[in-house]
């Protein structure tokens, strides 16, 4: 009879066999790792007893006690009622065999999850019941102790499961009701999840499932959205059908996002499409192709201004508008990092006018799971900050690893850039039209209202308040005027000590001349206030007003405290292993250097440079140190402010600065002859300081310190 029942079950399940086999052999997910029994058994044991909602680290003692209860109880059951041994053995086989088969499958198909062993859970529960019965038959009322322990453990796990919102069911009904109340027959609903929206949703607007497939999505979206005014995009939190964000990119590029609302398990974005919206996605992208760190190639890109029109070489848009960008990638060699792409819009002085970052994905895989030769595209919408001055800007791309290993959340451990930055071209910003520009509290770090003659201060952003001598106070001002200004005003800044006496004074002009301000418009202005190296250390307050007034009362805007730090200064040259005589632009002298480290691929070199200021400088220069091969390719590099936080604008004449650099030689560097070069450059213009008065070799503004041989 048992054999007949098994044969009947086999017949009923036979139609599913081809699908099950295809799932096992065809399934691919490189984000999963092949588990071993040390992962499978403990995790499955936790799920069978307590579920996933409890903290496994805290519940380890409970799980061990449950294991002891099972083993001891089954031993007592076997001793007391030996005739039940065949039944217990069958249950043990029923429990262990699926786990062993699954473990074998997971070795070549990494797809482990305890839910796949659900069919074996009845056997475990029967064995647990037999174990408790073994205690009862052996020690009677004392058996209430393990029984109560099991009951309390299961009750605690159930409470954790039913009160943890991560395991609550997705609120599809609320999503369907919201859409049904909002949409009209002229609208369109798009979802990145095939079901179950269709079961609950009964609204007037048609609803379609649309995955983010580059080959089909643009054309299908153009067809479905033709004649529609509003598009509602439903995103399921756990959907991976559009991991690269192609659909929201196309909708936001060709429309305006009106609202976004979150539901349990979902989010809904509402877009109003522009007239004549076209969702074309260019197949060939421009660009010379840039290899980053010999690992990742940027094959091409397209950049454009949001709105009607194609991509252009120099996009033009109003301040406060949006840029869009498409980047094409190819992996050259395996990488261990999950890289991100950061797009930044910069003015000529390096101020950030717009920024957008995102993980580089191929389907749902970050770069750490790509195979060499795989290609992918990234899609970006880059909102320009409101109130930015019109003018010419450049769009910069940087590829980096922030140490999060592809996770969207979590602390940033250390940022490592891949290769050098890539210039994606120029962008022209124009004066915005339409309603006046306004700032929100999120735009301004510190809202602070002050009246400066005809100009009103709305707030400011000051990233930090402790500075080294010579460092620049990076200040962002949020301003406006309600009347037309017939002349160009200047700003006046003062640092006042505890007695209210001005110890430092500076005048500066706004980036956009005040005569060009539109009445009622918010204006975002950047000021870099370089502190002189001779400024005494201490506590100050930063005050602002309009020039040319010199009365303290006229500087009415209190921008808060500023602390100028003290630091030791060195004027006697310390001992150095390799003396050098070289002058840079007649401003700085390189006295010598020390070099330590193993000259092998993957090793670290410690380089100490000894600089001396020949005169006081207003500029802050960046030091570079490169290890080059004979083809001028960089195999180790470190650029930065001297000594990490000691800008040249704070050096006094005759001062000596010990500048330490750590250079890590790339692991794929080949043995051979290399050159160590150093120098200084202006970070804004990129121009290197001219090297003179030296006997060493100078190439392209770089001083060749030493020729070395990698082993």
C-alpha positions in Angstrom: 0.0 0.0 0.0 2.8 2.4 0.8 4.6 1.6 -2.5 1.3 2.2 -4.3 0.9 5.6 -2.6 4.4 6.6 -3.5 3.9 5.6 -7.1 0.7 7.7 -7.2 2.5 10.7 -5.8 5.2 10.2 -8.5 2.6 10.2 -11.3 1.0 13.4 -9.9 4.4 15.2 -9.6 5.7 14.0 -13.0 4.5 17.0 -14.9 6.6 19.2 -12.7 9.8 17.2 -13.2 11.0 19.1 -16.4 10.5 22.5 -14.7 12.3 21.3 -11.6 15.3 20.0 -13.6 15.5 23.1 -15.6 15.5 25.2 -12.5 18.3 23.1 -11.0 20.5 23.1 -14.1 19.8 26.4 -15.8 19.5 28.7 -12.7 22.3 31.3 -12.5 22.9 33.8 -9.7 26.5 34.8 -9.1 25.5 36.8 -6.0 25.1 33.5 -4.1 28.0 31.4 -2.8 28.3 27.6 -2.7 27.5 26.7 0.9 29.0 23.8 2.9 27.4 21.7 5.6 28.6 24.2 8.2 26.3 26.7 6.6 23.4 24.5 5.5 22.9 22.5 8.7 23.0 25.3 11.3 20.8 27.6 9.2 18.3 24.9 8.5 18.2 23.9 12.2 17.5 27.5 13.1 14.7 27.9 10.6 13.0 24.6 11.5 13.0 25.6 15.2 12.9 29.4 15.5 12.5 30.8 11.9 14.5 33.7 10.4 13.2 36.6 12.5 15.4 35.9 15.5 19.1 36.9 15.9 21.0 33.7 15.3 24.0 34.9 17.3 21.9 35.5 20.4 19.9 32.3 20.0 22.8 29.9 19.6 22.4 28.6 23.2 18.7 28.0 22.7 19.4 26.1 19.5 22.0 23.9 21.2 19.5 23.1 24.0 16.9 22.1 21.4 19.4 19.8 19.8 20.1 18.2 23.1 16.4 17.8 23.8 15.9 16.1 20.4 18.9 13.7 20.7 18.3 12.7 24.4 14.5 12.4 23.9 15.0 10.1 20.8 17.5 8.0 22.7 15.0 7.6 25.6 12.2 6.8 23.1 14.4 4.0 21.6 15.2 2.6 25.0 11.7 2.6 26.3 9.8 1.5 23.1 12.4 -0.3 20.9 9.7 -1.5 18.6 9.3 2.0 17.3 12.8 2.1 16.0 11.9 1.4 12.3 9.4 4.3 12.4 12.0 6.6 13.9 14.6 5.5 11.4 12.2 6.2 8.5 11.6 9.7 9.9 15.3 10.3 10.3 15.8 9.3 6.6 12.9 11.5 5.6 14.6 14.4 7.4 18.2 13.9 6.4 17.9 12.6 2.8 16.5 15.9 1.3 19.1 17.9 3.1 21.9 15.8 1.8 20.5 15.9 -1.8 20.2 19.6 -1.5 23.7 20.0 -0.2 25.0 18.0 -3.2 23.0 20.3 -5.6 24.2 23.5 -3.9 27.9 22.5 -4.5 27.5 23.1 -8.2 24.4 25.4 -8.2 24.7 28.0 -5.4 21.0 28.6 -4.6 20.7 27.6 -0.9 17.9 28.8 1.2 16.3 26.9 4.1 12.9 27.2 2.5 14.0 24.5 -0.1 13.9 21.9 2.8 10.4 22.7 3.8 9.2 19.3 2.6 11.4 17.7 5.3 9.9 19.8 8.1 7.0 17.3 8.9 9.6 14.7 9.7 11.4 17.0 12.1 8.2 18.0 13.9 7.2 14.3 14.3 10.7 13.5 15.6 10.5 16.3 18.1 7.1 15.1 19.3 8.6 11.6 19.6 11.5 13.0 21.6 9.1 14.8 24.0 7.1 11.5 24.3 10.4 9.7 25.1 10.9 12.1 28.1 7.4 11.6 29.3 7.6 7.8 29.2 10.9 7.9 31.0 10.7 10.6 33.6 7.0 11.6 33.6 6.4 15.0 35.1 10.0 16.1 34.9 9.4 15.9 31.1 7.4 19.1 31.5 10.8 21.0 31.7 12.0 20.2 28.1 8.4 20.5 26.9 8.0 23.9 28.4 11.4 25.0 27.0 10.3 24.0 23.5 7.0 25.8 23.9 8.6 29.0 25.2 11.2 28.9 22.4 8.6 28.5 19.7 6.3 31.2 21.2 9.3 33.6 21.3 10.1 32.9 17.7 6.5 33.3 16.6 6.3 36.7 18.4 9.5 37.8 16.7 8.1 36.8 13.3 4.7 38.4 13.7 6.0 41.7 15.1 9.0 42.1 12.6 7.8 44.3 9.7 10.4 42.7 7.4 8.2 39.6 7.3 4.9 41.3 7.0 3.1 40.7 3.7 3.4 43.3 1.0 0.4 45.7 1.1 -0.7 45.1 -2.5 -4.3 45.9 -1.6 -3.4 49.4 -0.5 -1.4 49.9 -3.7 -4.3 48.8 -5.8 -6.8 51.1 -4.0 -4.4 54.1 -4.2 -4.0 53.6 -8.0 -7.7 53.0 -8.6 -8.5 56.3 -6.8 -5.9 58.3 -8.6 -5.7 57.2 -12.2 -8.0 58.1 -15.2 -8.4 56.5 -18.5 -5.8 58.8 -20.0 -3.1 57.5 -17.6 -0.8 54.5 -17.7 0.4 52.1 -14.9 3.7 50.3 -15.3 4.9 47.7 -12.9 8.2 45.8 -12.6 6.4 42.9 -11.0 4.1 40.7 -13.1 1.8 39.6 -10.2 -0.2 40.0 -8.0 -1.2 43.6 -9.0 -3.4 42.3 -11.7 -5.5 40.4 -9.2 -6.2 43.4 -7.0 -6.1 46.4 -9.3 -9.4 47.5 -11.0 -8.6 51.0 -12.0 -9.5 52.8 -15.3 -5.9 53.1 -16.6 -4.4 50.1 -18.2 -1.6 48.4 -16.2 1.3 46.5 -17.8 4.3 44.6 -16.5 7.5 45.9 -18.0 11.0 44.6 -17.2 14.0 46.9 -17.8 15.3 45.1 -21.0 17.4 47.5 -23.1 16.5 45.8 -26.3 12.7 46.1 -25.9 11.8 48.5 -23.1 12.3 51.9 -24.9 10.2 50.9 -27.9 7.5 49.2 -25.8 7.3 52.2 -23.4 7.0 54.6 -26.3 4.1 52.5 -27.7 2.2 52.2 -24.4 2.8 55.8 -23.3 1.7 57.3 -26.7 -1.1 59.8 -25.9 -0.8 59.4 -22.2 -0.4 62.3 -19.8 0.5 60.7 -16.5 2.5 57.5 -16.0 2.5 55.7 -12.6 5.6 53.5 -12.1 5.0 50.7 -9.5 8.3 49.4 -8.1 8.4 46.2 -5.9 11.1 46.5 -3.3 12.5 43.0 -4.0 12.2 43.1 -7.8 15.4 42.7 -9.9 13.8 42.9 -13.3 15.1 46.5 -13.7 18.1 46.6 -11.3 19.9 49.2 -13.5 16.9 51.6 -13.3 16.3 51.9 -17.1 12.5 52.5 -16.8 12.6 55.3 -14.2 15.6 56.8 -16.1 13.5 57.0 -19.3 10.4 58.4 -17.6 12.4 61.0 -15.7 14.3 62.0 -18.8 11.1 62.5 -20.8 8.9 63.8 -18.0 8.6 65.5 -14.6 8.3 63.4 -11.4 5.3 64.8 -9.6 5.2 62.6 -6.5 6.5 59.5 -4.9 4.7 57.4 -2.2 5.8 54.4 -0.3 3.8 51.4 0.7 4.8 48.2 2.5 6.8 46.4 -0.1 6.2 48.9 -2.9 6.8 52.5 -4.0 4.8 54.4 -6.6 6.3 57.3 -8.7 4.1 59.6 -10.6 5.4 61.2 -13.9 3.9 63.8 -16.2 5.3 63.2 -19.7 6.6 66.1 -21.9 4.8 66.6 -25.2 6.4 64.5 -27.9 8.3 62.4 -25.3 10.6 60.0 -27.1 12.1 57.1 -25.2 14.9 56.3 -27.7 18.1 54.8 -26.4 21.1 55.2 -28.6 22.8 51.9 -29.5 26.2 53.5 -30.2 27.7 55.7 -27.6 30.4 58.3 -28.3 33.7 58.6 -26.5 37.3 57.5 -27.1 37.1 54.6 -24.7 38.9 55.0 -21.4 40.6 52.1 -19.5 40.5 52.5 -15.8 43.2 50.7 -13.9 43.5 48.1 -16.6 40.4 46.5 -15.2 37.3 48.4 -16.4 36.8 50.2 -19.7 34.4 53.0 -20.2 33.6 52.2 -23.8 31.5 55.3 -24.5 28.9 57.7 -23.1 26.0 60.0 -24.0 25.2 63.2 -22.1 22.2 65.4 -22.6 19.9 68.0 -21.0 16.6 66.7 -19.8 13.7 67.5 -22.1 13.1 67.2 -25.9 16.1 66.8 -28.1 19.0 64.4 -28.6 22.3 64.3 -26.8 24.7 67.1 -27.8 28.4 67.6 -27.4 27.7 70.6 -25.0 24.3 70.2 -23.3 22.6 73.5 -22.4 20.1 73.7 -19.6 18.8 76.2 -17.1 20.2 76.3 -13.6 18.1 73.9 -11.4 17.4 71.6 -14.4 18.6 68.1 -14.9 21.2 66.3 -17.0 21.0 62.7 -18.1 23.9 60.4 -18.9 24.3 56.8 -20.3 27.6 55.1 -19.6 28.8 51.9 -21.4 31.2 49.5 -19.6 33.3 46.4 -20.3 35.2 44.4 -17.7 38.8 43.7 -18.7 40.0 41.6 -15.8 38.3 40.2 -12.6 37.9 42.7 -9.8 37.1 42.1 -6.1 35.4 45.5 -5.6 31.8 46.5 -6.3 32.5 49.7 -8.1 30.3 52.8 -8.2 30.2 55.6 -10.8 30.1 59.1 -9.5 29.1 62.0 -11.8 29.9 65.5 -10.7 29.3 68.8 -12.3 32.1 71.3 -11.5 32.8 74.9 -12.1 36.3 76.2 -12.9 37.2 76.4 -9.2 36.1 72.9 -8.4 32.7 73.7 -6.8 30.1 71.0 -7.1 26.9 72.1 -9.0 25.4 68.7 -9.3 26.2 65.1 -8.3 24.8 61.6 -8.8 26.3 58.3 -7.8 25.2 54.7 -8.5 26.5 51.1 -8.4 27.7 49.8 -11.8 25.5 46.7 -12.5 25.2 44.0 -15.1 21.7 42.8 -14.6 21.7 42.5 -10.8 25.4 41.8 -10.4 28.0 44.4 -9.3 31.4 44.4 -10.9 32.8 42.0 -8.3 30.7 39.2 -9.9 31.3 40.1 -13.6 33.2 37.9 -15.9 35.9 39.4 -18.2 34.4 40.6 -21.4 30.9 41.3 -19.9 29.3 44.6 -20.9 26.7 46.8 -19.2 25.2 50.2 -19.2 24.5 52.7 -16.3 21.8 55.3 -16.4 21.9 58.6 -14.5 19.7 61.6 -13.9 21.8 64.4 -12.5 19.8 67.2 -10.9 21.6 70.6 -11.0 21.4 72.4 -7.6 18.9 75.3 -7.6 20.4 78.8 -7.7 23.7 77.8 -9.3 25.2 80.7 -11.3 25.0 80.4 -15.1 28.2 79.7 -17.0 30.4 76.9 -18.3 30.9 73.7 -16.2 32.5 70.4 -16.8 31.0 66.9 -16.1 33.5 64.6 -14.3 33.3 60.9 -13.8 35.0 59.0 -11.1 34.8 55.2 -10.5 35.4 54.2 -6.9 34.9 51.6 -4.2 33.5 52.9 -0.9 34.1 49.7 1.0 30.4 48.7 1.2 30.9 45.7 -1.1 27.9 46.5 -3.3 25.5 47.2 -0.4 23.4 50.3 -0.7 23.5 51.0 3.0 26.2 50.8 5.7 29.2 52.9 6.7 31.8 54.0 4.2 35.0 52.3 5.3 37.5 53.9 2.8 37.1 55.2 -0.7 39.4 53.8 -3.3 39.3 55.3 -6.8 39.9 53.2 -9.9 42.1 55.0 -12.4 42.0 58.7 -12.9 38.9 60.9 -13.4 37.3 61.1 -16.8 36.1 64.3 -18.4 32.7 63.8 -20.0 32.6 67.2 -21.6 31.3 70.7 -21.0 27.8 71.7 -19.8 26.4 75.2 -20.2 24.0 76.5 -17.5 21.7 79.4 -18.3 19.6 81.7 -16.1 16.4 79.9 -15.1 13.1 81.2 -16.4 9.7 80.7 -14.8 8.9 81.2 -11.1 11.5 82.5 -8.7 14.2 80.0 -7.4 13.5 79.0 -3.8 15.6 77.0 -1.4 14.4 74.4 1.0 15.8 73.7 4.5 17.5 70.6 3.0 19.4 72.9 0.5 20.9 75.0 3.3 23.1 73.5 6.0 22.3 76.3 8.4 19.2 78.5 7.7 20.1 82.0 9.0 18.2 85.2 8.0 20.2 88.4 7.8 19.6 91.7 6.0 22.7 93.0 4.2 21.5 96.2 2.7 19.5 95.3 -0.4 20.6 91.7 -0.2 19.0 89.2 2.1 21.0 86.3 3.6 18.9 83.1 3.8 21.4 80.6 5.1 24.8 79.1 4.6 26.7 75.8 4.6 30.0 75.4 6.3 31.2 71.8 6.2 33.7 72.1 9.1 34.8 74.7 11.5 38.4 73.7 12.3 41.1 74.8 9.9 44.9 74.7 9.5 46.7 78.0 8.7 46.6 78.5 4.9 43.5 76.3 4.5 40.4 77.7 2.7 37.1 78.1 4.4 34.7 76.6 1.9 31.6 78.6 2.4 28.3 78.3 0.5 25.9 81.2 0.8 22.2 81.3 0.0 21.1 84.8 -0.9 18.4 86.8 -2.7 17.2 90.3 -3.4 13.7 91.5 -3.9 14.7 94.6 -6.0 16.7 95.0 -9.1 20.4 95.9 -8.2 21.9 98.7 -10.4 25.5 97.9 -9.4 27.8 95.0 -8.4 28.3 94.6 -4.7 31.2 93.0 -3.0 31.2 90.9 0.2 33.3 91.6 3.2 34.4 88.9 5.6 36.1 89.3 9.0 37.4 86.9 11.6 37.0 88.4 15.0 38.7 87.2 18.2 37.1 86.9 21.6 37.4 90.7 22.1 35.6 91.4 18.9 38.7 92.7 17.2 39.2 91.8 13.5 42.3 89.7 13.0 41.7 89.0 9.4 39.7 90.8 6.7 38.9 89.9 3.1 36.7 91.3 0.3 35.3 89.0 -2.4 32.9 89.2 -5.3 29.9 86.9 -5.8 30.3 84.4 -8.6 27.4 86.0 -10.5 27.6 89.8 -10.4 24.8 91.1 -8.2 23.6 93.4 -11.1 22.6 90.2 -12.9 20.5 88.8 -10.1 16.8 88.4 -10.9 14.6 89.9 -8.1 13.1 87.2 -5.9 15.5 84.5 -7.2 17.5 82.5 -4.7 21.2 82.7 -5.5 23.8 80.0 -4.5 27.2 81.5 -4.1 30.5 79.8 -3.3 33.3 81.5 -1.5 36.8 80.1 -0.7 38.3 82.2 2.0 42.0 81.3 2.2 43.4 81.9 5.7 46.9 83.4 5.8 49.7 81.2 7.2 50.6 84.0 9.6 47.1 84.0 11.2 47.5 83.3 15.0 45.8 80.1 16.2 42.7 80.5 18.3 38.9 80.8 18.4 37.2 83.3 16.1 33.8 84.2 14.8 33.2 84.7 11.1 31.2 87.8 10.2 29.9 89.0 6.8 28.6 92.2 5.3 28.8 94.3 2.2 32.0 96.2 1.1 33.2 98.9 1.2 31.8 99.6 4.6 34.3 99.1 7.4 32.0 99.7 10.4 31.7 96.6 12.6 28.0 97.1 12.9 27.5 96.8 9.1 28.9 93.3 9.1 25.7 91.9 10.6 25.7 88.3 9.5 27.2 86.0 12.1 28.4 82.9 10.3 29.4 81.1 13.5 32.7 80.0 15.2 35.9 79.2 13.4 38.8 77.5 15.1 42.3 78.0 13.6 44.6 75.2 14.8 48.2 75.5 15.9 50.9 73.4 14.4 54.6 73.0 14.9 56.8 74.6 12.3 60.2 73.3 11.2 63.0 75.6 10.0 66.1 73.4 10.4 66.5 70.7 7.8 66.3 67.1 9.3 68.6 64.3 8.1 67.5 62.8 4.8 68.9 59.8 2.9 68.9 61.4 -0.6 69.6 65.2 -0.8 68.2 66.9 -3.9 68.4 70.5 -5.1 65.3 71.6 -7.1 63.1 74.7 -7.3 59.5 74.8 -8.3 58.3 78.1 -9.8 60.7 79.9 -7.5 58.2 79.2 -4.7 59.1 75.8 -3.3 62.4 73.9 -3.0 62.7 70.1 -2.8 65.6 69.5 -0.4 65.6 65.7 -0.6 63.7 62.4 0.0 63.7 59.1 1.8 62.4 55.9 0.1 61.6 52.6 1.9 59.9 49.5 0.8 60.2 46.3 -1.2 60.3 46.8 -5.0 57.9 44.0 -5.9 54.4 43.9 -7.4 51.8 44.4 -4.7 54.2 45.9 -2.2 54.1 49.3 -0.5 56.6 52.1 -0.8 57.1 54.8 1.8 58.2 58.1 0.4 59.2 61.1 2.5 59.7 64.4 0.7 61.4 67.4 2.3 60.0 70.7 1.0 61.0 74.2 1.9 59.0 77.4 1.2 61.1 80.0 -0.6 58.4 82.6 0.0 54.8 82.8 1.3 52.2 81.6 -1.2 48.5 82.3 -1.7 47.9 79.1 -3.6 47.4 75.6 -2.3 49.3 73.2 -4.5 48.9 69.4 -4.7 51.9 67.0 -4.6 52.0 64.1 -6.9 54.3 61.0 -6.7 54.2 58.4 -9.5 56.0 55.2 -10.3 56.2 55.0 -14.1 57.3 52.4 -16.6 59.2 53.1 -19.8 55.9 53.8 -21.6 55.0 56.5 -19.0 52.2 54.3 -17.6 51.5 54.8 -13.9 51.9 51.7 -11.7 51.8 53.4 -8.3 50.5 56.8 -7.4 49.6 59.1 -4.6 48.4 62.7 -5.0 47.4 65.0 -2.1 47.9 68.1 0.0 51.4 68.1 1.5 51.6 66.2 4.8 47.9 65.4 4.4 46.6 68.6 5.8 49.3 71.2 5.5 48.5 73.3 2.4 51.2 75.4 0.8 49.1 78.5 1.2 49.9 78.2 5.0 53.6 77.8 4.7 55.9 80.6 5.9 59.1 81.7 4.2 61.9 79.3 5.1 59.6 76.7 6.6 60.4 73.0 6.0 57.6 70.5 5.6 58.0 66.7 5.8 55.6 65.3 3.3 54.8 61.5 3.6 53.4 59.4 0.8 52.3 55.8 0.6 52.5 54.2 -2.9 51.1 50.7 -3.4 52.5 49.0 -6.5 49.9 47.3 -8.6 49.9 43.5 -8.3 50.0 43.1 -12.1 53.2 45.2 -12.5 55.9 43.3 -14.5 59.5 43.1 -13.4 61.7 45.7 -15.1 62.9 49.3 -14.9 60.7 52.0 -13.5 61.1 55.7 -12.6 59.9 57.5 -9.5 58.7 61.1 -10.3 57.4 63.9 -8.1 56.1 67.4 -8.5 53.4 69.9 -7.7 50.3 71.1 -9.6 47.3 73.4 -9.3 44.4 71.1 -8.6 41.9 73.5 -10.3 43.8 74.1 -13.6 45.9 70.9 -13.5 49.0 72.9 -14.5 52.2 71.6 -13.0 54.8 74.0 -11.4 57.9 74.4 -13.6 60.9 72.6 -12.2 64.2 74.5 -12.3 67.6 74.9 -10.7 68.2 71.1 -10.5 70.7 68.6 -11.8 68.0 65.9 -11.9 66.1 65.0 -15.1 62.9 66.9 -15.6 60.1 65.5 -17.8 56.7 67.3 -18.4 57.0 69.3 -15.2 57.9 66.2 -13.1 61.2 65.7 -11.3 62.6 62.2 -11.9 64.0 61.3 -8.5 65.3 57.8 -9.1 65.3 54.9 -11.5 64.4 51.6 -9.8 64.1 48.0 -10.8 61.1 45.9 -9.9 61.9 42.3 -9.1 
